């Protein structure tokens, strides 16, 4: 592992990754406890409605986050240790999130009016709005930038544990469905107050200015849009099915939720590596390139192995998590597993390389192509193949995006973007004019 990640400060990197993997595994255990519990106590139909609402919530969280997890992390990592500079970023970001939360609330009302499938569980829908705003407002970006991500993850994990225990104790039937997002919101809100308070003590806080907030929104708008279109397919297809074909949404939602948990196992390396790549590239471009190449090989190999194991165990996994009522989710789950290595390529090449080097437009273009293909293939395949067709559209779109990104970095883009170049001879400064 040390050889694989040479030149990123190894003790700090490995310590952070190890602690994050422990937290990530603990976090993944909680849905594994809740999923079989909720699907059996709420029933497939009610759980399916919650899955549609949660899928929509995920998309709205991306809007509230607004790319700050990358743009603000990148900026804050560059001024790590400067309390005044960090204070300006924090203050303007908090102002921006207030405006974004108001916008999301307006969209939430519009969807309530226009999408019948979300209205089947009205109380849960409105509690999910509160949960959405709380999740989107997490200051994890700040702790990631200052290399203290385990701090906030420990506290968010405590909130998840508390909400899981309360849900198991208090949710007894389908009429209690609203308690699921309500309890998750209540516990997370407490942690949110504590972590934001701690963040403010680590900077020189300033009053957010309207001009500074607007500048921050403009600077990160392309990142938000990139993340929104990039994650629409893997996280929003259940909501899309809830609009065009609600009957198959529960089947797809169960498979989507499980595959997303598997994707989550790749997150710790990505979360720790992003700010370190930003700093390392400023010091030595070739060493940053070597680190990205090794991370790419590591994650793709791990994703292939994990997908293969889960593919073989798909029947058992779905039966244990969801019960025989969700047997139709097995083939959907197997198709979605094919996308996990593609997801690893997109995350490393796009988020760990193109974004730190400010080639945001190239990544945005690939994400737009991906979402267009996902929706297009979905409209073609869902009528005949149902949930399996939606899963196939995701795989085809992410295959196109991953191939496109590799073609750009290795052939068509600037030479300085070559991830697999081992020599310094052709390394040139990366132009930052593309934003």
ABEGO torsion letter per residue (X at the ends): XAAAABGBBAAAAAAAAAAAAAAAAAAAAAAAAAAAAAAAAAEAAAAAAAAAAAAAAAAAAAAAAGGAAAAAAAAAAAABGBAAAAAAAAAAAAAAAAAAAAAAAAAAAAAAAABAAAAABAAAAAAAAAAAAAAAABAAAAAAAAGAAAAAAAAAAAAAAAAAAAAAAABABAAAAAAAAAAAAAAAAAAAAAAAAAAAAABBBBBBBAAAAAAAAAAAAAAAAAAAAAAAAAAAAAAAAAAABAAAAAAAAAAAAAAAAAAAAAAAAAAAAAAAAAAAAAABAAAAAAAAAAAAAAAAAAAAAAAAAAAAAAAAAAAAAAEAAAAAAAAAAAAAAAAAAAAAAAAAAAAAAAAAAGBAAAAAAAAAAAAAAAAAAAAAAAAAAEAAAAAAAAAAAAAAAAAAAAAAAAAABBAAABAABABAAABBBBBAABX
